[in-house]
Structure formats: C-alpha cells, structure tokens
C-alpha cells in the first residue's frame, strides 16, 4: 500500500507538479519490482499533469520511461510512439540528456525487433553524445546500452558490432564542434543535431 499512501500524501500538496514527480518516482520503484502495469499507470498520470502544465523538460523523460515500460510489456508499437515523441521533443528543447535517453530506449527496442545493425549504430550515436557533451552518468541508460550491446554482439559478432558502434560515435564527434560553456546555448542553436544523429544511425 506504499504507493497509495504516498500518492494521498502528495495530493494534499497544492503543487500538482510535486504529485506528478512522486508518481514518476513511484513508477520507477514499480519497474524495479517488475510491476509494469502499475508503473505504466503512474507514468500516464504524471504525463497528463506535465502536458497540462506544458512542462516539456519533464514530459521528455516520462515518455522515455513509458517507452521502456511498453517494451517490457511487449507493446513495441506503443514503445515506438513514446520514444519517437520523447526524442523529437528533446531535440526541440536542446535536451541532450533526454535525447540520449530516448535513443538508448530506441536501441533497446531495435534489438527487440532483431534490427541488430541498426541497434548497434544507435548505441554509437548515444556514446557520441555522451562523449561530446560529457553527459552525467545515468544508470538506467547505461543498463539499457549494455543489455542492447550484448544482444548485438551475440547476433552480429563482437568485432562487427564494435565497428558499427565506433563508426556511429565517430560521426557524432566529427560533426559537432567543441562548444564553449559561455556560448553553449547559441552554439547549440547552430547545430543540426537531428541531421547529425540521423547520419550516425543511418549512414
């Protein structure tokens, strides 16, 4: 009953965004317990609040979370929809962390669809982003990438898989210039990140 108690406690808080944050946090706990149905329901409720508030920087990670849950439930069509929306929105708001998370989910989805070459290139695109922008370590993203890489290595062979990943990461690194912190926002607006990531994933 932990879930219901925490939700009731937060419902008394006038800040409805705090309620949504509690729901996504509880959804993560439900994921660890492999309670996918409850996790998805909590995320859906949080997502509705974030959409109503127009909080795109919170919509993005929630969509990524829903994408992961949908894959666990075997609903690959729903997973694709959520990950696509999260990825597109993350690029619109220059949310590099969110884009990396969405692509990690996408790579995992591609492996579930036996698209191992594509999955390996998507892993490389994520690694390129992590290297160029020195992204903060994300345990869930790392877990998805490692699990996907193992599946790709088994299907393609370790050497071929490593080459695909390395080549895609190199495309990202080669096409994104070094960005100074003081002018990062202006510089990001000049970079067609969507084109670069597409080039890395679909050479």
RORODREN-35769 format. One record per residue: residue number from 1; x, y, z of N, C-alpha, C, CB in turn. Coordinates in steps of 0.001 Angstrom, whole numbers, plus 500000, padded with zeros to 6 digits. Glycine has a CB too. Example, Ala and Ser with C-alpha at 12.3 -4.5 7.8 and 13.67 -1.06 7.14 Angstrom:
BEGIN
  kollo     n_x     n_y     n_z    ca_x    ca_y    ca_z     c_x     c_y     c_z    cb_x    cb_y    cb_z
      1  513190  494310  507800  512300  495500  507800  513200  496700  507800  511308  495527  509046
      2  512850  497750  507080  513670  498940  507140  512900  500030  507870  514084  499402  505725
This chain:
BEGIN
  kollo     n_x     n_y     n_z    ca_x    ca_y    ca_z     c_x     c_y     c_z    cb_x    cb_y    cb_z
      1  500822  498788  500000  500000  500000  500000  500855  501260  500000  499070  500007  501208
      2  502173  501080  499907  503078  502225  499931  502718  503231  498851  504522  501767  499758
      3  502408  502737  497648  502093  503620  496533  500904  504523  496866  501798  502801  495274
      4  499816  503916  497298  498591  504670  497557  498775  505688  498672  497459  503725  497909
      5  499531  505307  499695  499752  506222  500814  500537  507445  500383  500481  505513  501945
      6  501586  507219  499593  502405  508345  499145  501627  509257  498199  503674  507838  498457
      7  500827  508672  497346  500020  509477  496428  499030  510337  497214  499269  508571  495421
      8  498389  509750  498236  497439  510521  499037  498143  511667  499767  496725  509608  500049
      9  499337  511398  500283  500085  512447  500985  500414  513599  500048  501376  511876  501588
     10  500854  513273  498849  501233  514310  497901  500028  515036  497333  502042  513716  496782
     11  498872  514371  497316  497664  515010  496789  497265  516205  497637  496512  514007  496724
     12  497709  516206  498894  497374  517311  499780  498280  518521  499527  497480  516867  501239
     13  499342  518307  498734  500253  519393  498387  499635  520193  497246  501666  518848  497991
     14  499606  521512  497399  498985  522348  496375  499774  522337  495075  498845  523770  496877
     15  501036  521951  495127  501872  521918  493927  501621  520613  493189  503381  522070  494285
     16  500820  520677  492148  500443  519459  491426  501636  518832  490716  499343  519764  490414
     17  502653  519639  490415  503849  519088  489787  504574  518149  490745  504787  520214  489333
     18  504524  518455  492040  505130  517569  493028  504431  516215  493043  505081  518206  494421
     19  503123  516240  492850  502361  514996  492773  502834  514166  491590  500851  515285  492659
     20  503006  514818  490447  503459  514099  489258  504861  513541  489456  503428  515016  488035
     21  505725  514330  490094  507088  513859  490352  507067  512633  491257  507938  514977  490991
     22  506164  512634  492239  506030  511467  493116  505559  510252  492323  505048  511764  494269
     23  504672  510479  491382  504154  509372  490580  505237  508752  489707  503002  509847  489712
     24  506078  509592  489095  507154  509035  488268  508185  508315  489119  507831  510141  487455
     25  508431  508844  490319  509349  508164  491217  508817  506805  491651  509619  509023  492430
     26  507538  506761  491975  506910  505501  492352  506853  504534  491170  505504  505753  492894
     27  506724  505087  489979  506732  504235  488784  508078  503546  488635  506414  505059  487521
     28  509148  504280  488951  510486  503674  488876  510591  502525  489878  511594  504737  489150
     29  510058  502714  491084  510066  501643  492086  509271  500444  491568  509478  502145  493436
     30  508138  500730  490963  507311  499642  490415  508065  498900  489312  505971  500198  489864
     31  508851  499636  488517  509669  498987  487488  510646  498002  488113  510431  500033  486665
     32  511292  498409  489201  512261  497530  489854  511582  496274  490373  512966  498262  491001
     33  510307  496392  490706  509533  495229  491175  508899  494468  490011  508440  495678  492157
     34  509161  494925  488811  508608  494324  487597  507081  494371  487573  509079  492886  487470
     35  506550  495400  488194  505107  495634  488178  504825  496632  487057  504584  496166  489576
     36  504905  496136  485834  504863  497018  484667  503526  497737  484536  505141  496224  483406
     37  502435  497062  484841  501130  497694  484716  500984  498887  485647  500039  496689  484995
     38  501400  498726  486894  501307  499818  487858  502261  500941  487478  501611  499316  489278
     39  503457  500573  487034  504427  501579  486622  503887  502421  485468  505744  500914  486219
     40  503293  501758  484486  502748  502481  483346  501607  503396  483734  502285  501516  482298
     41  500743  502919  484622  499607  503729  485064  500075  504993  485778  498698  502914  485987
     42  501064  504860  486649  501598  506014  487365  502229  507019  486404  502626  505565  488402
     43  502982  506515  485443  503615  507407  484454  502573  508136  483614  504555  506608  483535
     44  501524  507434  483249  500469  508059  482455  499834  509217  483214  499400  507027  482076
     45  499590  509027  484509  499005  510095  485310  499951  511286  485410  498656  509582  486706
     46  501226  511000  485620  502207  512086  485692  502312  512811  484356  503583  511543  486108
     47  502314  512052  483271  502429  512652  481949  501270  513594  481665  502493  511571  480883
     48  500081  513207  482064  498911  514066  481853  499080  515402  482567  497634  513365  482344
     49  499628  515362  483775  499866  516599  484526  500926  517449  483830  500302  516281  485975
     50  502015  516828  483421  503088  517567  482759  502603  518197  481454  504277  516644  482485
     51  501771  517469  480719  501230  518026  479476  500342  519229  479774  500434  516955  478701
     52  499515  519102  480793  498616  520199  481151  499407  521437  481555  497679  519776  482289
     53  500525  521216  482223  501363  522330  482670  502327  522809  481586  502147  521923  483902
     54  502429  522064  480496  503346  522440  479419  504808  522282  479780  503096  523848  479017
     55  505126  521322  480646  506488  521139  481148  507233  520133  480273  506471  520667  482625
     56  507740  520611  479145  508372  519706  478191  509614  519028  478758  508735  520458  476939
     57  510341  519712  479641  511548  519118  480204  511229  517969  481162  512361  520180  480925
     58  509968  517840  481553  509528  516698  482346  508745  515691  481502  508675  517172  483514
     59  508128  516171  480436  507431  515267  479523  508429  514309  478869  506662  516069  478443
     60  509585  514824  478457  510578  514006  477743  511005  512763  478530  511805  514847  477427
     61  511509  512920  479761  511934  511710  480482  510784  510774  480818  512643  512096  481752
     62  509589  511326  481000  508438  510469  481297  508070  509632  480086  507233  511312  481744
     63  508165  510213  478902  507921  509450  477679  508964  508346  477507  507928  510382  476456
     64  510210  508646  477843  511255  507621  477767  510953  506479  478732  512638  508230  478077
     65  510501  506836  479919  510146  505832  480914  508983  504973  480418  509786  506503  482251
     66  507983  505616  479836  506844  504871  479293  507281  503963  478148  505752  505837  478811
     67  508230  504428  477349  508739  503599  476260  509389  502329  476778  509733  504380  475425
     68  510198  502461  477834  510831  501289  478436  509780  500306  478968  511777  501720  479572
     69  508789  500860  479640  507745  500011  480221  506984  499274  479127  506772  500852  481071
     70  506681  499979  478036  505944  499349  476937  506739  498198  476324  505606  500386  475858
     71  508059  498363  476224  508895  497272  475711  508795  496070  476636  510371  497723  475568
     72  508871  496302  477942  508764  495223  478922  507424  494494  478787  508928  495778  480349
     73  506388  495260  478429  505060  494665  478294  504839  494040  476920  503998  495711  478553
     74  505812  494186  476032  505692  493617  474701  504906  494461  473725  505069  492296  474793
     75  504591  495702  474115  503838  496601  473238  504835  497481  472489  502814  497473  474054
     76  505440  496918  471449  506515  497607  470741  506009  498808  469943  507225  496640  469814
     77  504769  498734  469461  504194  499862  468732  504033  501058  469650  502842  499481  468117
     78  503526  500826  470847  503373  501908  471826  504751  502450  472225  502599  501407  473084
     79  505705  501551  472410  507055  501970  472772  507641  502900  471714  507960  500749  472961
     80  507466  502537  470448  507987  503368  469369  507360  504751  469381  507748  502700  468026
     81  506070  504806  469601  505356  506083  469633  505903  506976  470750  503840  505851  469826
     82  506047  506412  471945  506505  507209  473085  507956  507660  472897  506368  506404  474388
     83  508803  506754  472437  510209  507099  472256  510388  508129  471146  511025  505847  471945
     84  509617  507995  470067  509690  508976  468975  509302  510365  469471  508773  508556  467807
     85  508221  510441  470231  507780  511745  470727  508802  512331  471698  506408  511624  471410
     86  509317  511490  472588  510303  511968  473543  511572  512445  472860  510632  510885  474533
     87  512002  511723  471844  513217  512092  471098  513025  513409  470362  513597  510984  470097
     88  511931  513524  469634  511677  514752  468881  511577  515961  469802  510395  514615  468063
     89  510875  515821  470911  510725  516931  471846  512054  517299  472494  509703  516582  472918
     90  512861  516301  472795  514157  516575  473427  515045  517412  472509  514867  515260  473792
     91  514989  517139  471214  515790  517926  470275  515223  519334  470138  515844  517238  468899
     92  513920  519469  470217  513297  520790  470122  513723  521696  471268  511780  520658  470105
     93  513949  521118  472439  514305  521934  473607  515794  521825  473937  513471  521512  474823
     94  516585  521246  473024  518029  521067  473227  518316  520257  474490  518730  522433  473311
     95  517486  519272  474744  517677  518417  475918  518543  517221  475555  516317  517944  476483
     96  519860  517404  475593  520787  516365  475154  520663  515103  476000  522215  516884  475204
     97  520539  515264  477318  520363  514104  478203  519125  513303  477796  520244  514559  479682
     98  518038  514016  477523  516795  513340  477166  516913  512653  475808  515634  514336  477154
     99  517603  513311  474877  517808  512700  473562  518610  511406  473699  518531  513682  472612
    100  519631  511438  474539  520433  510235  474769  519593  509130  475392  521631  510553  475669
    101  518746  509493  476338  517878  508501  476985  516888  507894  475985  517113  509145  478157
    102  516314  508758  475148  515359  508273  474148  516040  507343  473155  514710  509449  473408
    103  517248  507684  472741  517968  506842  471790  518407  505523  472427  519183  507587  471244
    104  518737  505555  473717  519068  504298  474398  517851  503368  474404  519549  504572  475852
    105  516683  503951  474666  515458  503165  474592  515195  502669  473182  514281  503982  475078
    106  515497  503514  472198  515300  503136  470801  516218  501973  470414  515554  504342  469882
    107  517454  502027  470861  518387  500937  470572  517877  499621  471169  519792  501268  471124
    108  517373  499703  472383  516831  498516  473057  515622  497980  472291  516436  498849  474520
    109  514791  498882  471807  513624  498496  471011  514064  497834  469712  512739  499722  470712
    110  515051  498400  469048  515542  497831  467787  516093  496425  467997  516626  498733  467177
    111  516770  496209  469123  517267  494865  469419  516101  493892  469620  518168  494886  470673
    112  515040  494355  470265  513853  493502  470440  513203  493187  469095  512831  494186  471372
    113  513416  494037  468113  512861  493822  466778  513848  493109  465857  512450  495151  466163
    114  514964  492634  466439  516014  491921  465708  516697  492789  464656  515435  490694  465047
    115  516657  494114  464849  517357  495050  463968  518718  495373  464609  516504  496367  463731
    116  519581  494375  464644  520789  494475  465451  521810  495464  464892  521420  493122  465577
    117  521928  495531  463573  522849  496507  462992  522418  497926  463301  522950  496314  461489
    118  521120  498181  463166  520576  499499  463488  520755  499795  464973  519086  499584  463099
    119  520508  498811  465808  520646  498995  467254  522081  499351  467620  520210  497726  468003
    120  523043  498686  466992  524452  498972  467280  524805  500406  466888  525367  497977  466538
    121  524312  500839  465741  524597  502230  465312  523937  503231  466261  524098  502472  463854
    122  522757  502894  466746  522083  503788  467695  522856  503866  469007  520641  503312  467958
    123  523403  502736  469457  524275  502767  470635  525435  503727  470395  524805  501347  470966
    124  526028  503648  469219  527149  504534  468891  526756  505994  468911  527709  504185  467538
    125  525559  506297  468425  525087  507683  468445  524970  508190  469879  523731  507803  467726
    126  524475  507333  470766  524367  507715  472181  525753  507926  472774  523599  506637  472987
    127  526664  507030  472485  528018  507172  473017  528675  508450  472505  528870  505955  472642
    128  528408  508787  471245  528942  510033  470703  528424  511245  471465  528589  510159  469229
    129  527128  511247  471757  526545  512342  472544  527173  512409  473931  525020  512169  472665
    130  527320  511250  474564  527892  511210  475910  529309  511763  475920  527885  509780  476453
    131  530071  511456  474873  531458  511894  474807  531573  513385  474492  532206  511087  473765
    132  530802  513852  473519  530900  515252  473100  530417  516198  474191  530095  515480  471824
    133  529297  515843  474828  528678  516738  475803  528986  516367  477255  527191  516748  475599
    134  529835  515349  477440  530232  514911  478780  528985  514767  479673  531245  515921  479410
    135  528068  513950  479227  526815  513779  479947  527028  513096  481287  525834  512983  479112
    136  526220  513472  482247  526263  512865  483574  525869  511395  483455  525322  513617  484568
    137  526571  510534  484202  526283  509104  484156  524833  508847  484566  527251  508322  485073
    138  524153  508042  483770  522767  507660  484030  522711  506135  484074  521790  508240  482935
    139  522409  505595  485250  522469  504147  485445  521483  503402  484551  522196  503807  486897
    140  520283  503942  484386  519281  503269  483557  519704  503268  482097  517911  503944  483709
    141  520229  504404  481634  520714  504469  480253  521865  503493  480044  521160  505901  479901
    142  522789  503441  480990  523927  502533  480882  523471  501080  480853  524896  502754  482042
    143  522463  500756  481664  521949  499391  481696  521332  498999  480360  520921  499239  482812
    144  520533  499901  479792  519906  499612  478508  520953  499427  477407  518937  500733  478130
    145  521963  500301  477398  523003  500212  476370  523790  498914  476506  523954  501417  476460
    146  524108  498527  477735  524872  497297  477948  524066  496075  477532  525293  497175  479415
    147  522792  496050  477898  521931  494920  477536  521774  494830  476021  520549  495054  478208
    148  521604  495994  475391  521458  496008  473931  522750  495583  473252  521045  497402  473444
    149  523876  496057  473758  525168  495705  473168  525409  494197  473235  526305  496454  473883
    150  525043  493577  474351  525222  492121  474465  524395  491382  473416  524831  491638  475875
    151  523165  491842  473207  522309  491207  472196  522893  491383  470797  520886  491793  472250
    152  523420  492573  470522  524006  492851  469208  525274  492038  468983  524311  494343  469065
    153  526104  491919  470014  527332  491132  469902  527026  489674  469626  528163  491256  471172
    154  525990  489169  470280  525607  487773  470075  525095  487549  468654  524536  487357  471092
    155  524372  488538  468114  523787  488383  466780  524775  488687  465660  522583  489282  466642
    156  525626  489683  465867  526496  490172  464788  527949  489750  464921  526431  491661  464732
    157  528328  489309  466103  529738  489070  466380  530338  490301  467042  530506  488715  465083
    158  531235  490090  467958  531768  491188  468755  532506  492224  467910  532694  490646  469817
    159  533302  491769  466945  534098  492698  466150  533226  493580  465269  535091  491937  465295
    160  532265  492980  464586  531395  493750  463705  530544  494726  464503  530501  492818  462886
    161  530028  494279  465629  529212  495141  466491  530034  496328  466976  528657  494346  467695
    162  531248  496070  467429  532111  497146  467926  532409  498161  466833  533419  496572  468475
    163  532588  497688  465606  532878  498596  464491  531684  499503  464197  533255  497796  463232
    164  530488  498936  464201  529290  499736  463953  529115  500807  465024  528049  498839  463899
    165  529312  500416  466278  529181  501369  467381  530227  502467  467261  529314  500652  468738
    166  531467  502077  467027  532564  503041  466942  532372  504016  465790  533889  502316  466784
    167  531946  503511  464640  531759  504376  463466  530664  505412  463705  531415  503532  462230
    168  529567  504981  464309  528474  505910  464575  528895  506973  465581  527245  505157  465088
    169  529603  506575  466616  530080  507540  467606  531026  508542  466965  530780  506823  468770
    170  531856  508072  466040  532797  508961  465361  532081  509990  464500  533756  508153  464506
    171  530989  509584  463862  530212  510528  463056  529701  511670  463928  529030  509812  462364
    172  529182  511340  465102  528685  512374  466010  529818  513290  466456  528007  511738  467232
    173  530928  512696  466864  532069  513506  467338  532611  514406  466238  533192  512598  467859
    174  532651  513900  465018  533248  514652  463913  532370  515812  463457  533516  513728  462744
    175  531069  515712  463694  530153  516722  463169  529703  517755  464200  528953  516048  462599
    176  530073  517555  465461  529708  518519  466496  530972  519210  466989  528957  517826  467676
    177  531084  520504  466791  532296  521219  467205  532390  521344  468717  532335  522603  466574
    178  533578  521633  469189  533765  521903  470611  532968  523150  470987  535277  522083  470953
    179  532208  523045  472065  531320  524138  472463  531803  524741  473774  529860  523642  472602
    180  532012  526039  473770  532403  526739  474993  531168  526946  475874  533080  528105  474661
    181  531354  526810  477167  530231  526889  478095  529494  528222  477981  530717  526687  479521
    182  530237  529326  477876  529621  530661  477878  528698  530894  476687  530697  531721  477889
    183  528938  530161  475614  528114  530367  474410  527399  529081  474002  528983  530874  473244
    184  527167  528204  474972  526628  526882  474659  525248  526957  474019  526561  526040  475914
    185  524361  527805  474571  523000  527849  474046  522990  528349  472609  522116  528739  474921
    186  523727  529417  472347  523782  529960  470990  524410  528950  470028  524576  531282  470970
    187  525446  528255  470505  526110  527272  469651  525178  526109  469327  527384  526753  470324
    188  524413  525657  470324  523505  524543  470096  522450  524891  469054  522838  524133  471399
    189  522026  526135  469014  521026  526544  468041  521563  526488  466614  520539  527944  468355
    190  522880  526512  466485  523505  526479  465163  523771  525044  464692  524813  527270  465185
    191  523629  524095  465581  523928  522701  465245  522642  521969  464862  524627  521986  466432
    192  522668  521312  463726  521518  520499  463302  521706  519101  463882  521383  520451  461721
    193  521404  518975  465167  521665  517718  465867  520834  516578  465300  521382  517874  467354
    194  519626  516887  464873  518765  515844  464296  519428  515244  463047  517360  516426  463939
    195  519991  516089  462209  520656  515612  460995  521883  514776  461339  521057  516794  460101
    196  522653  515230  462302  523870  514521  462686  523563  513132  463241  524646  515331  463715
    197  522575  513068  464107  522217  511776  464692  521607  510835  463666  521250  511973  465842
    198  520858  511393  462734  520313  510571  461648  521441  510024  460784  519326  511388  460786
    199  522430  510851  460505  523586  510424  459714  524353  509311  460422  524517  511613  459442
    200  524489  509435  461748  525208  508418  462520  524454  507096  462525  525432  508896  463957
    201  523131  507173  462610  522331  505959  462739  521969  505325  461390  521071  506269  463503
    202  521930  506138  460343  521538  505649  459015  522525  506161  457966  520087  506098  458663
    203  523755  505657  457999  524793  506162  457073  524487  505815  455623  526162  505593  457451
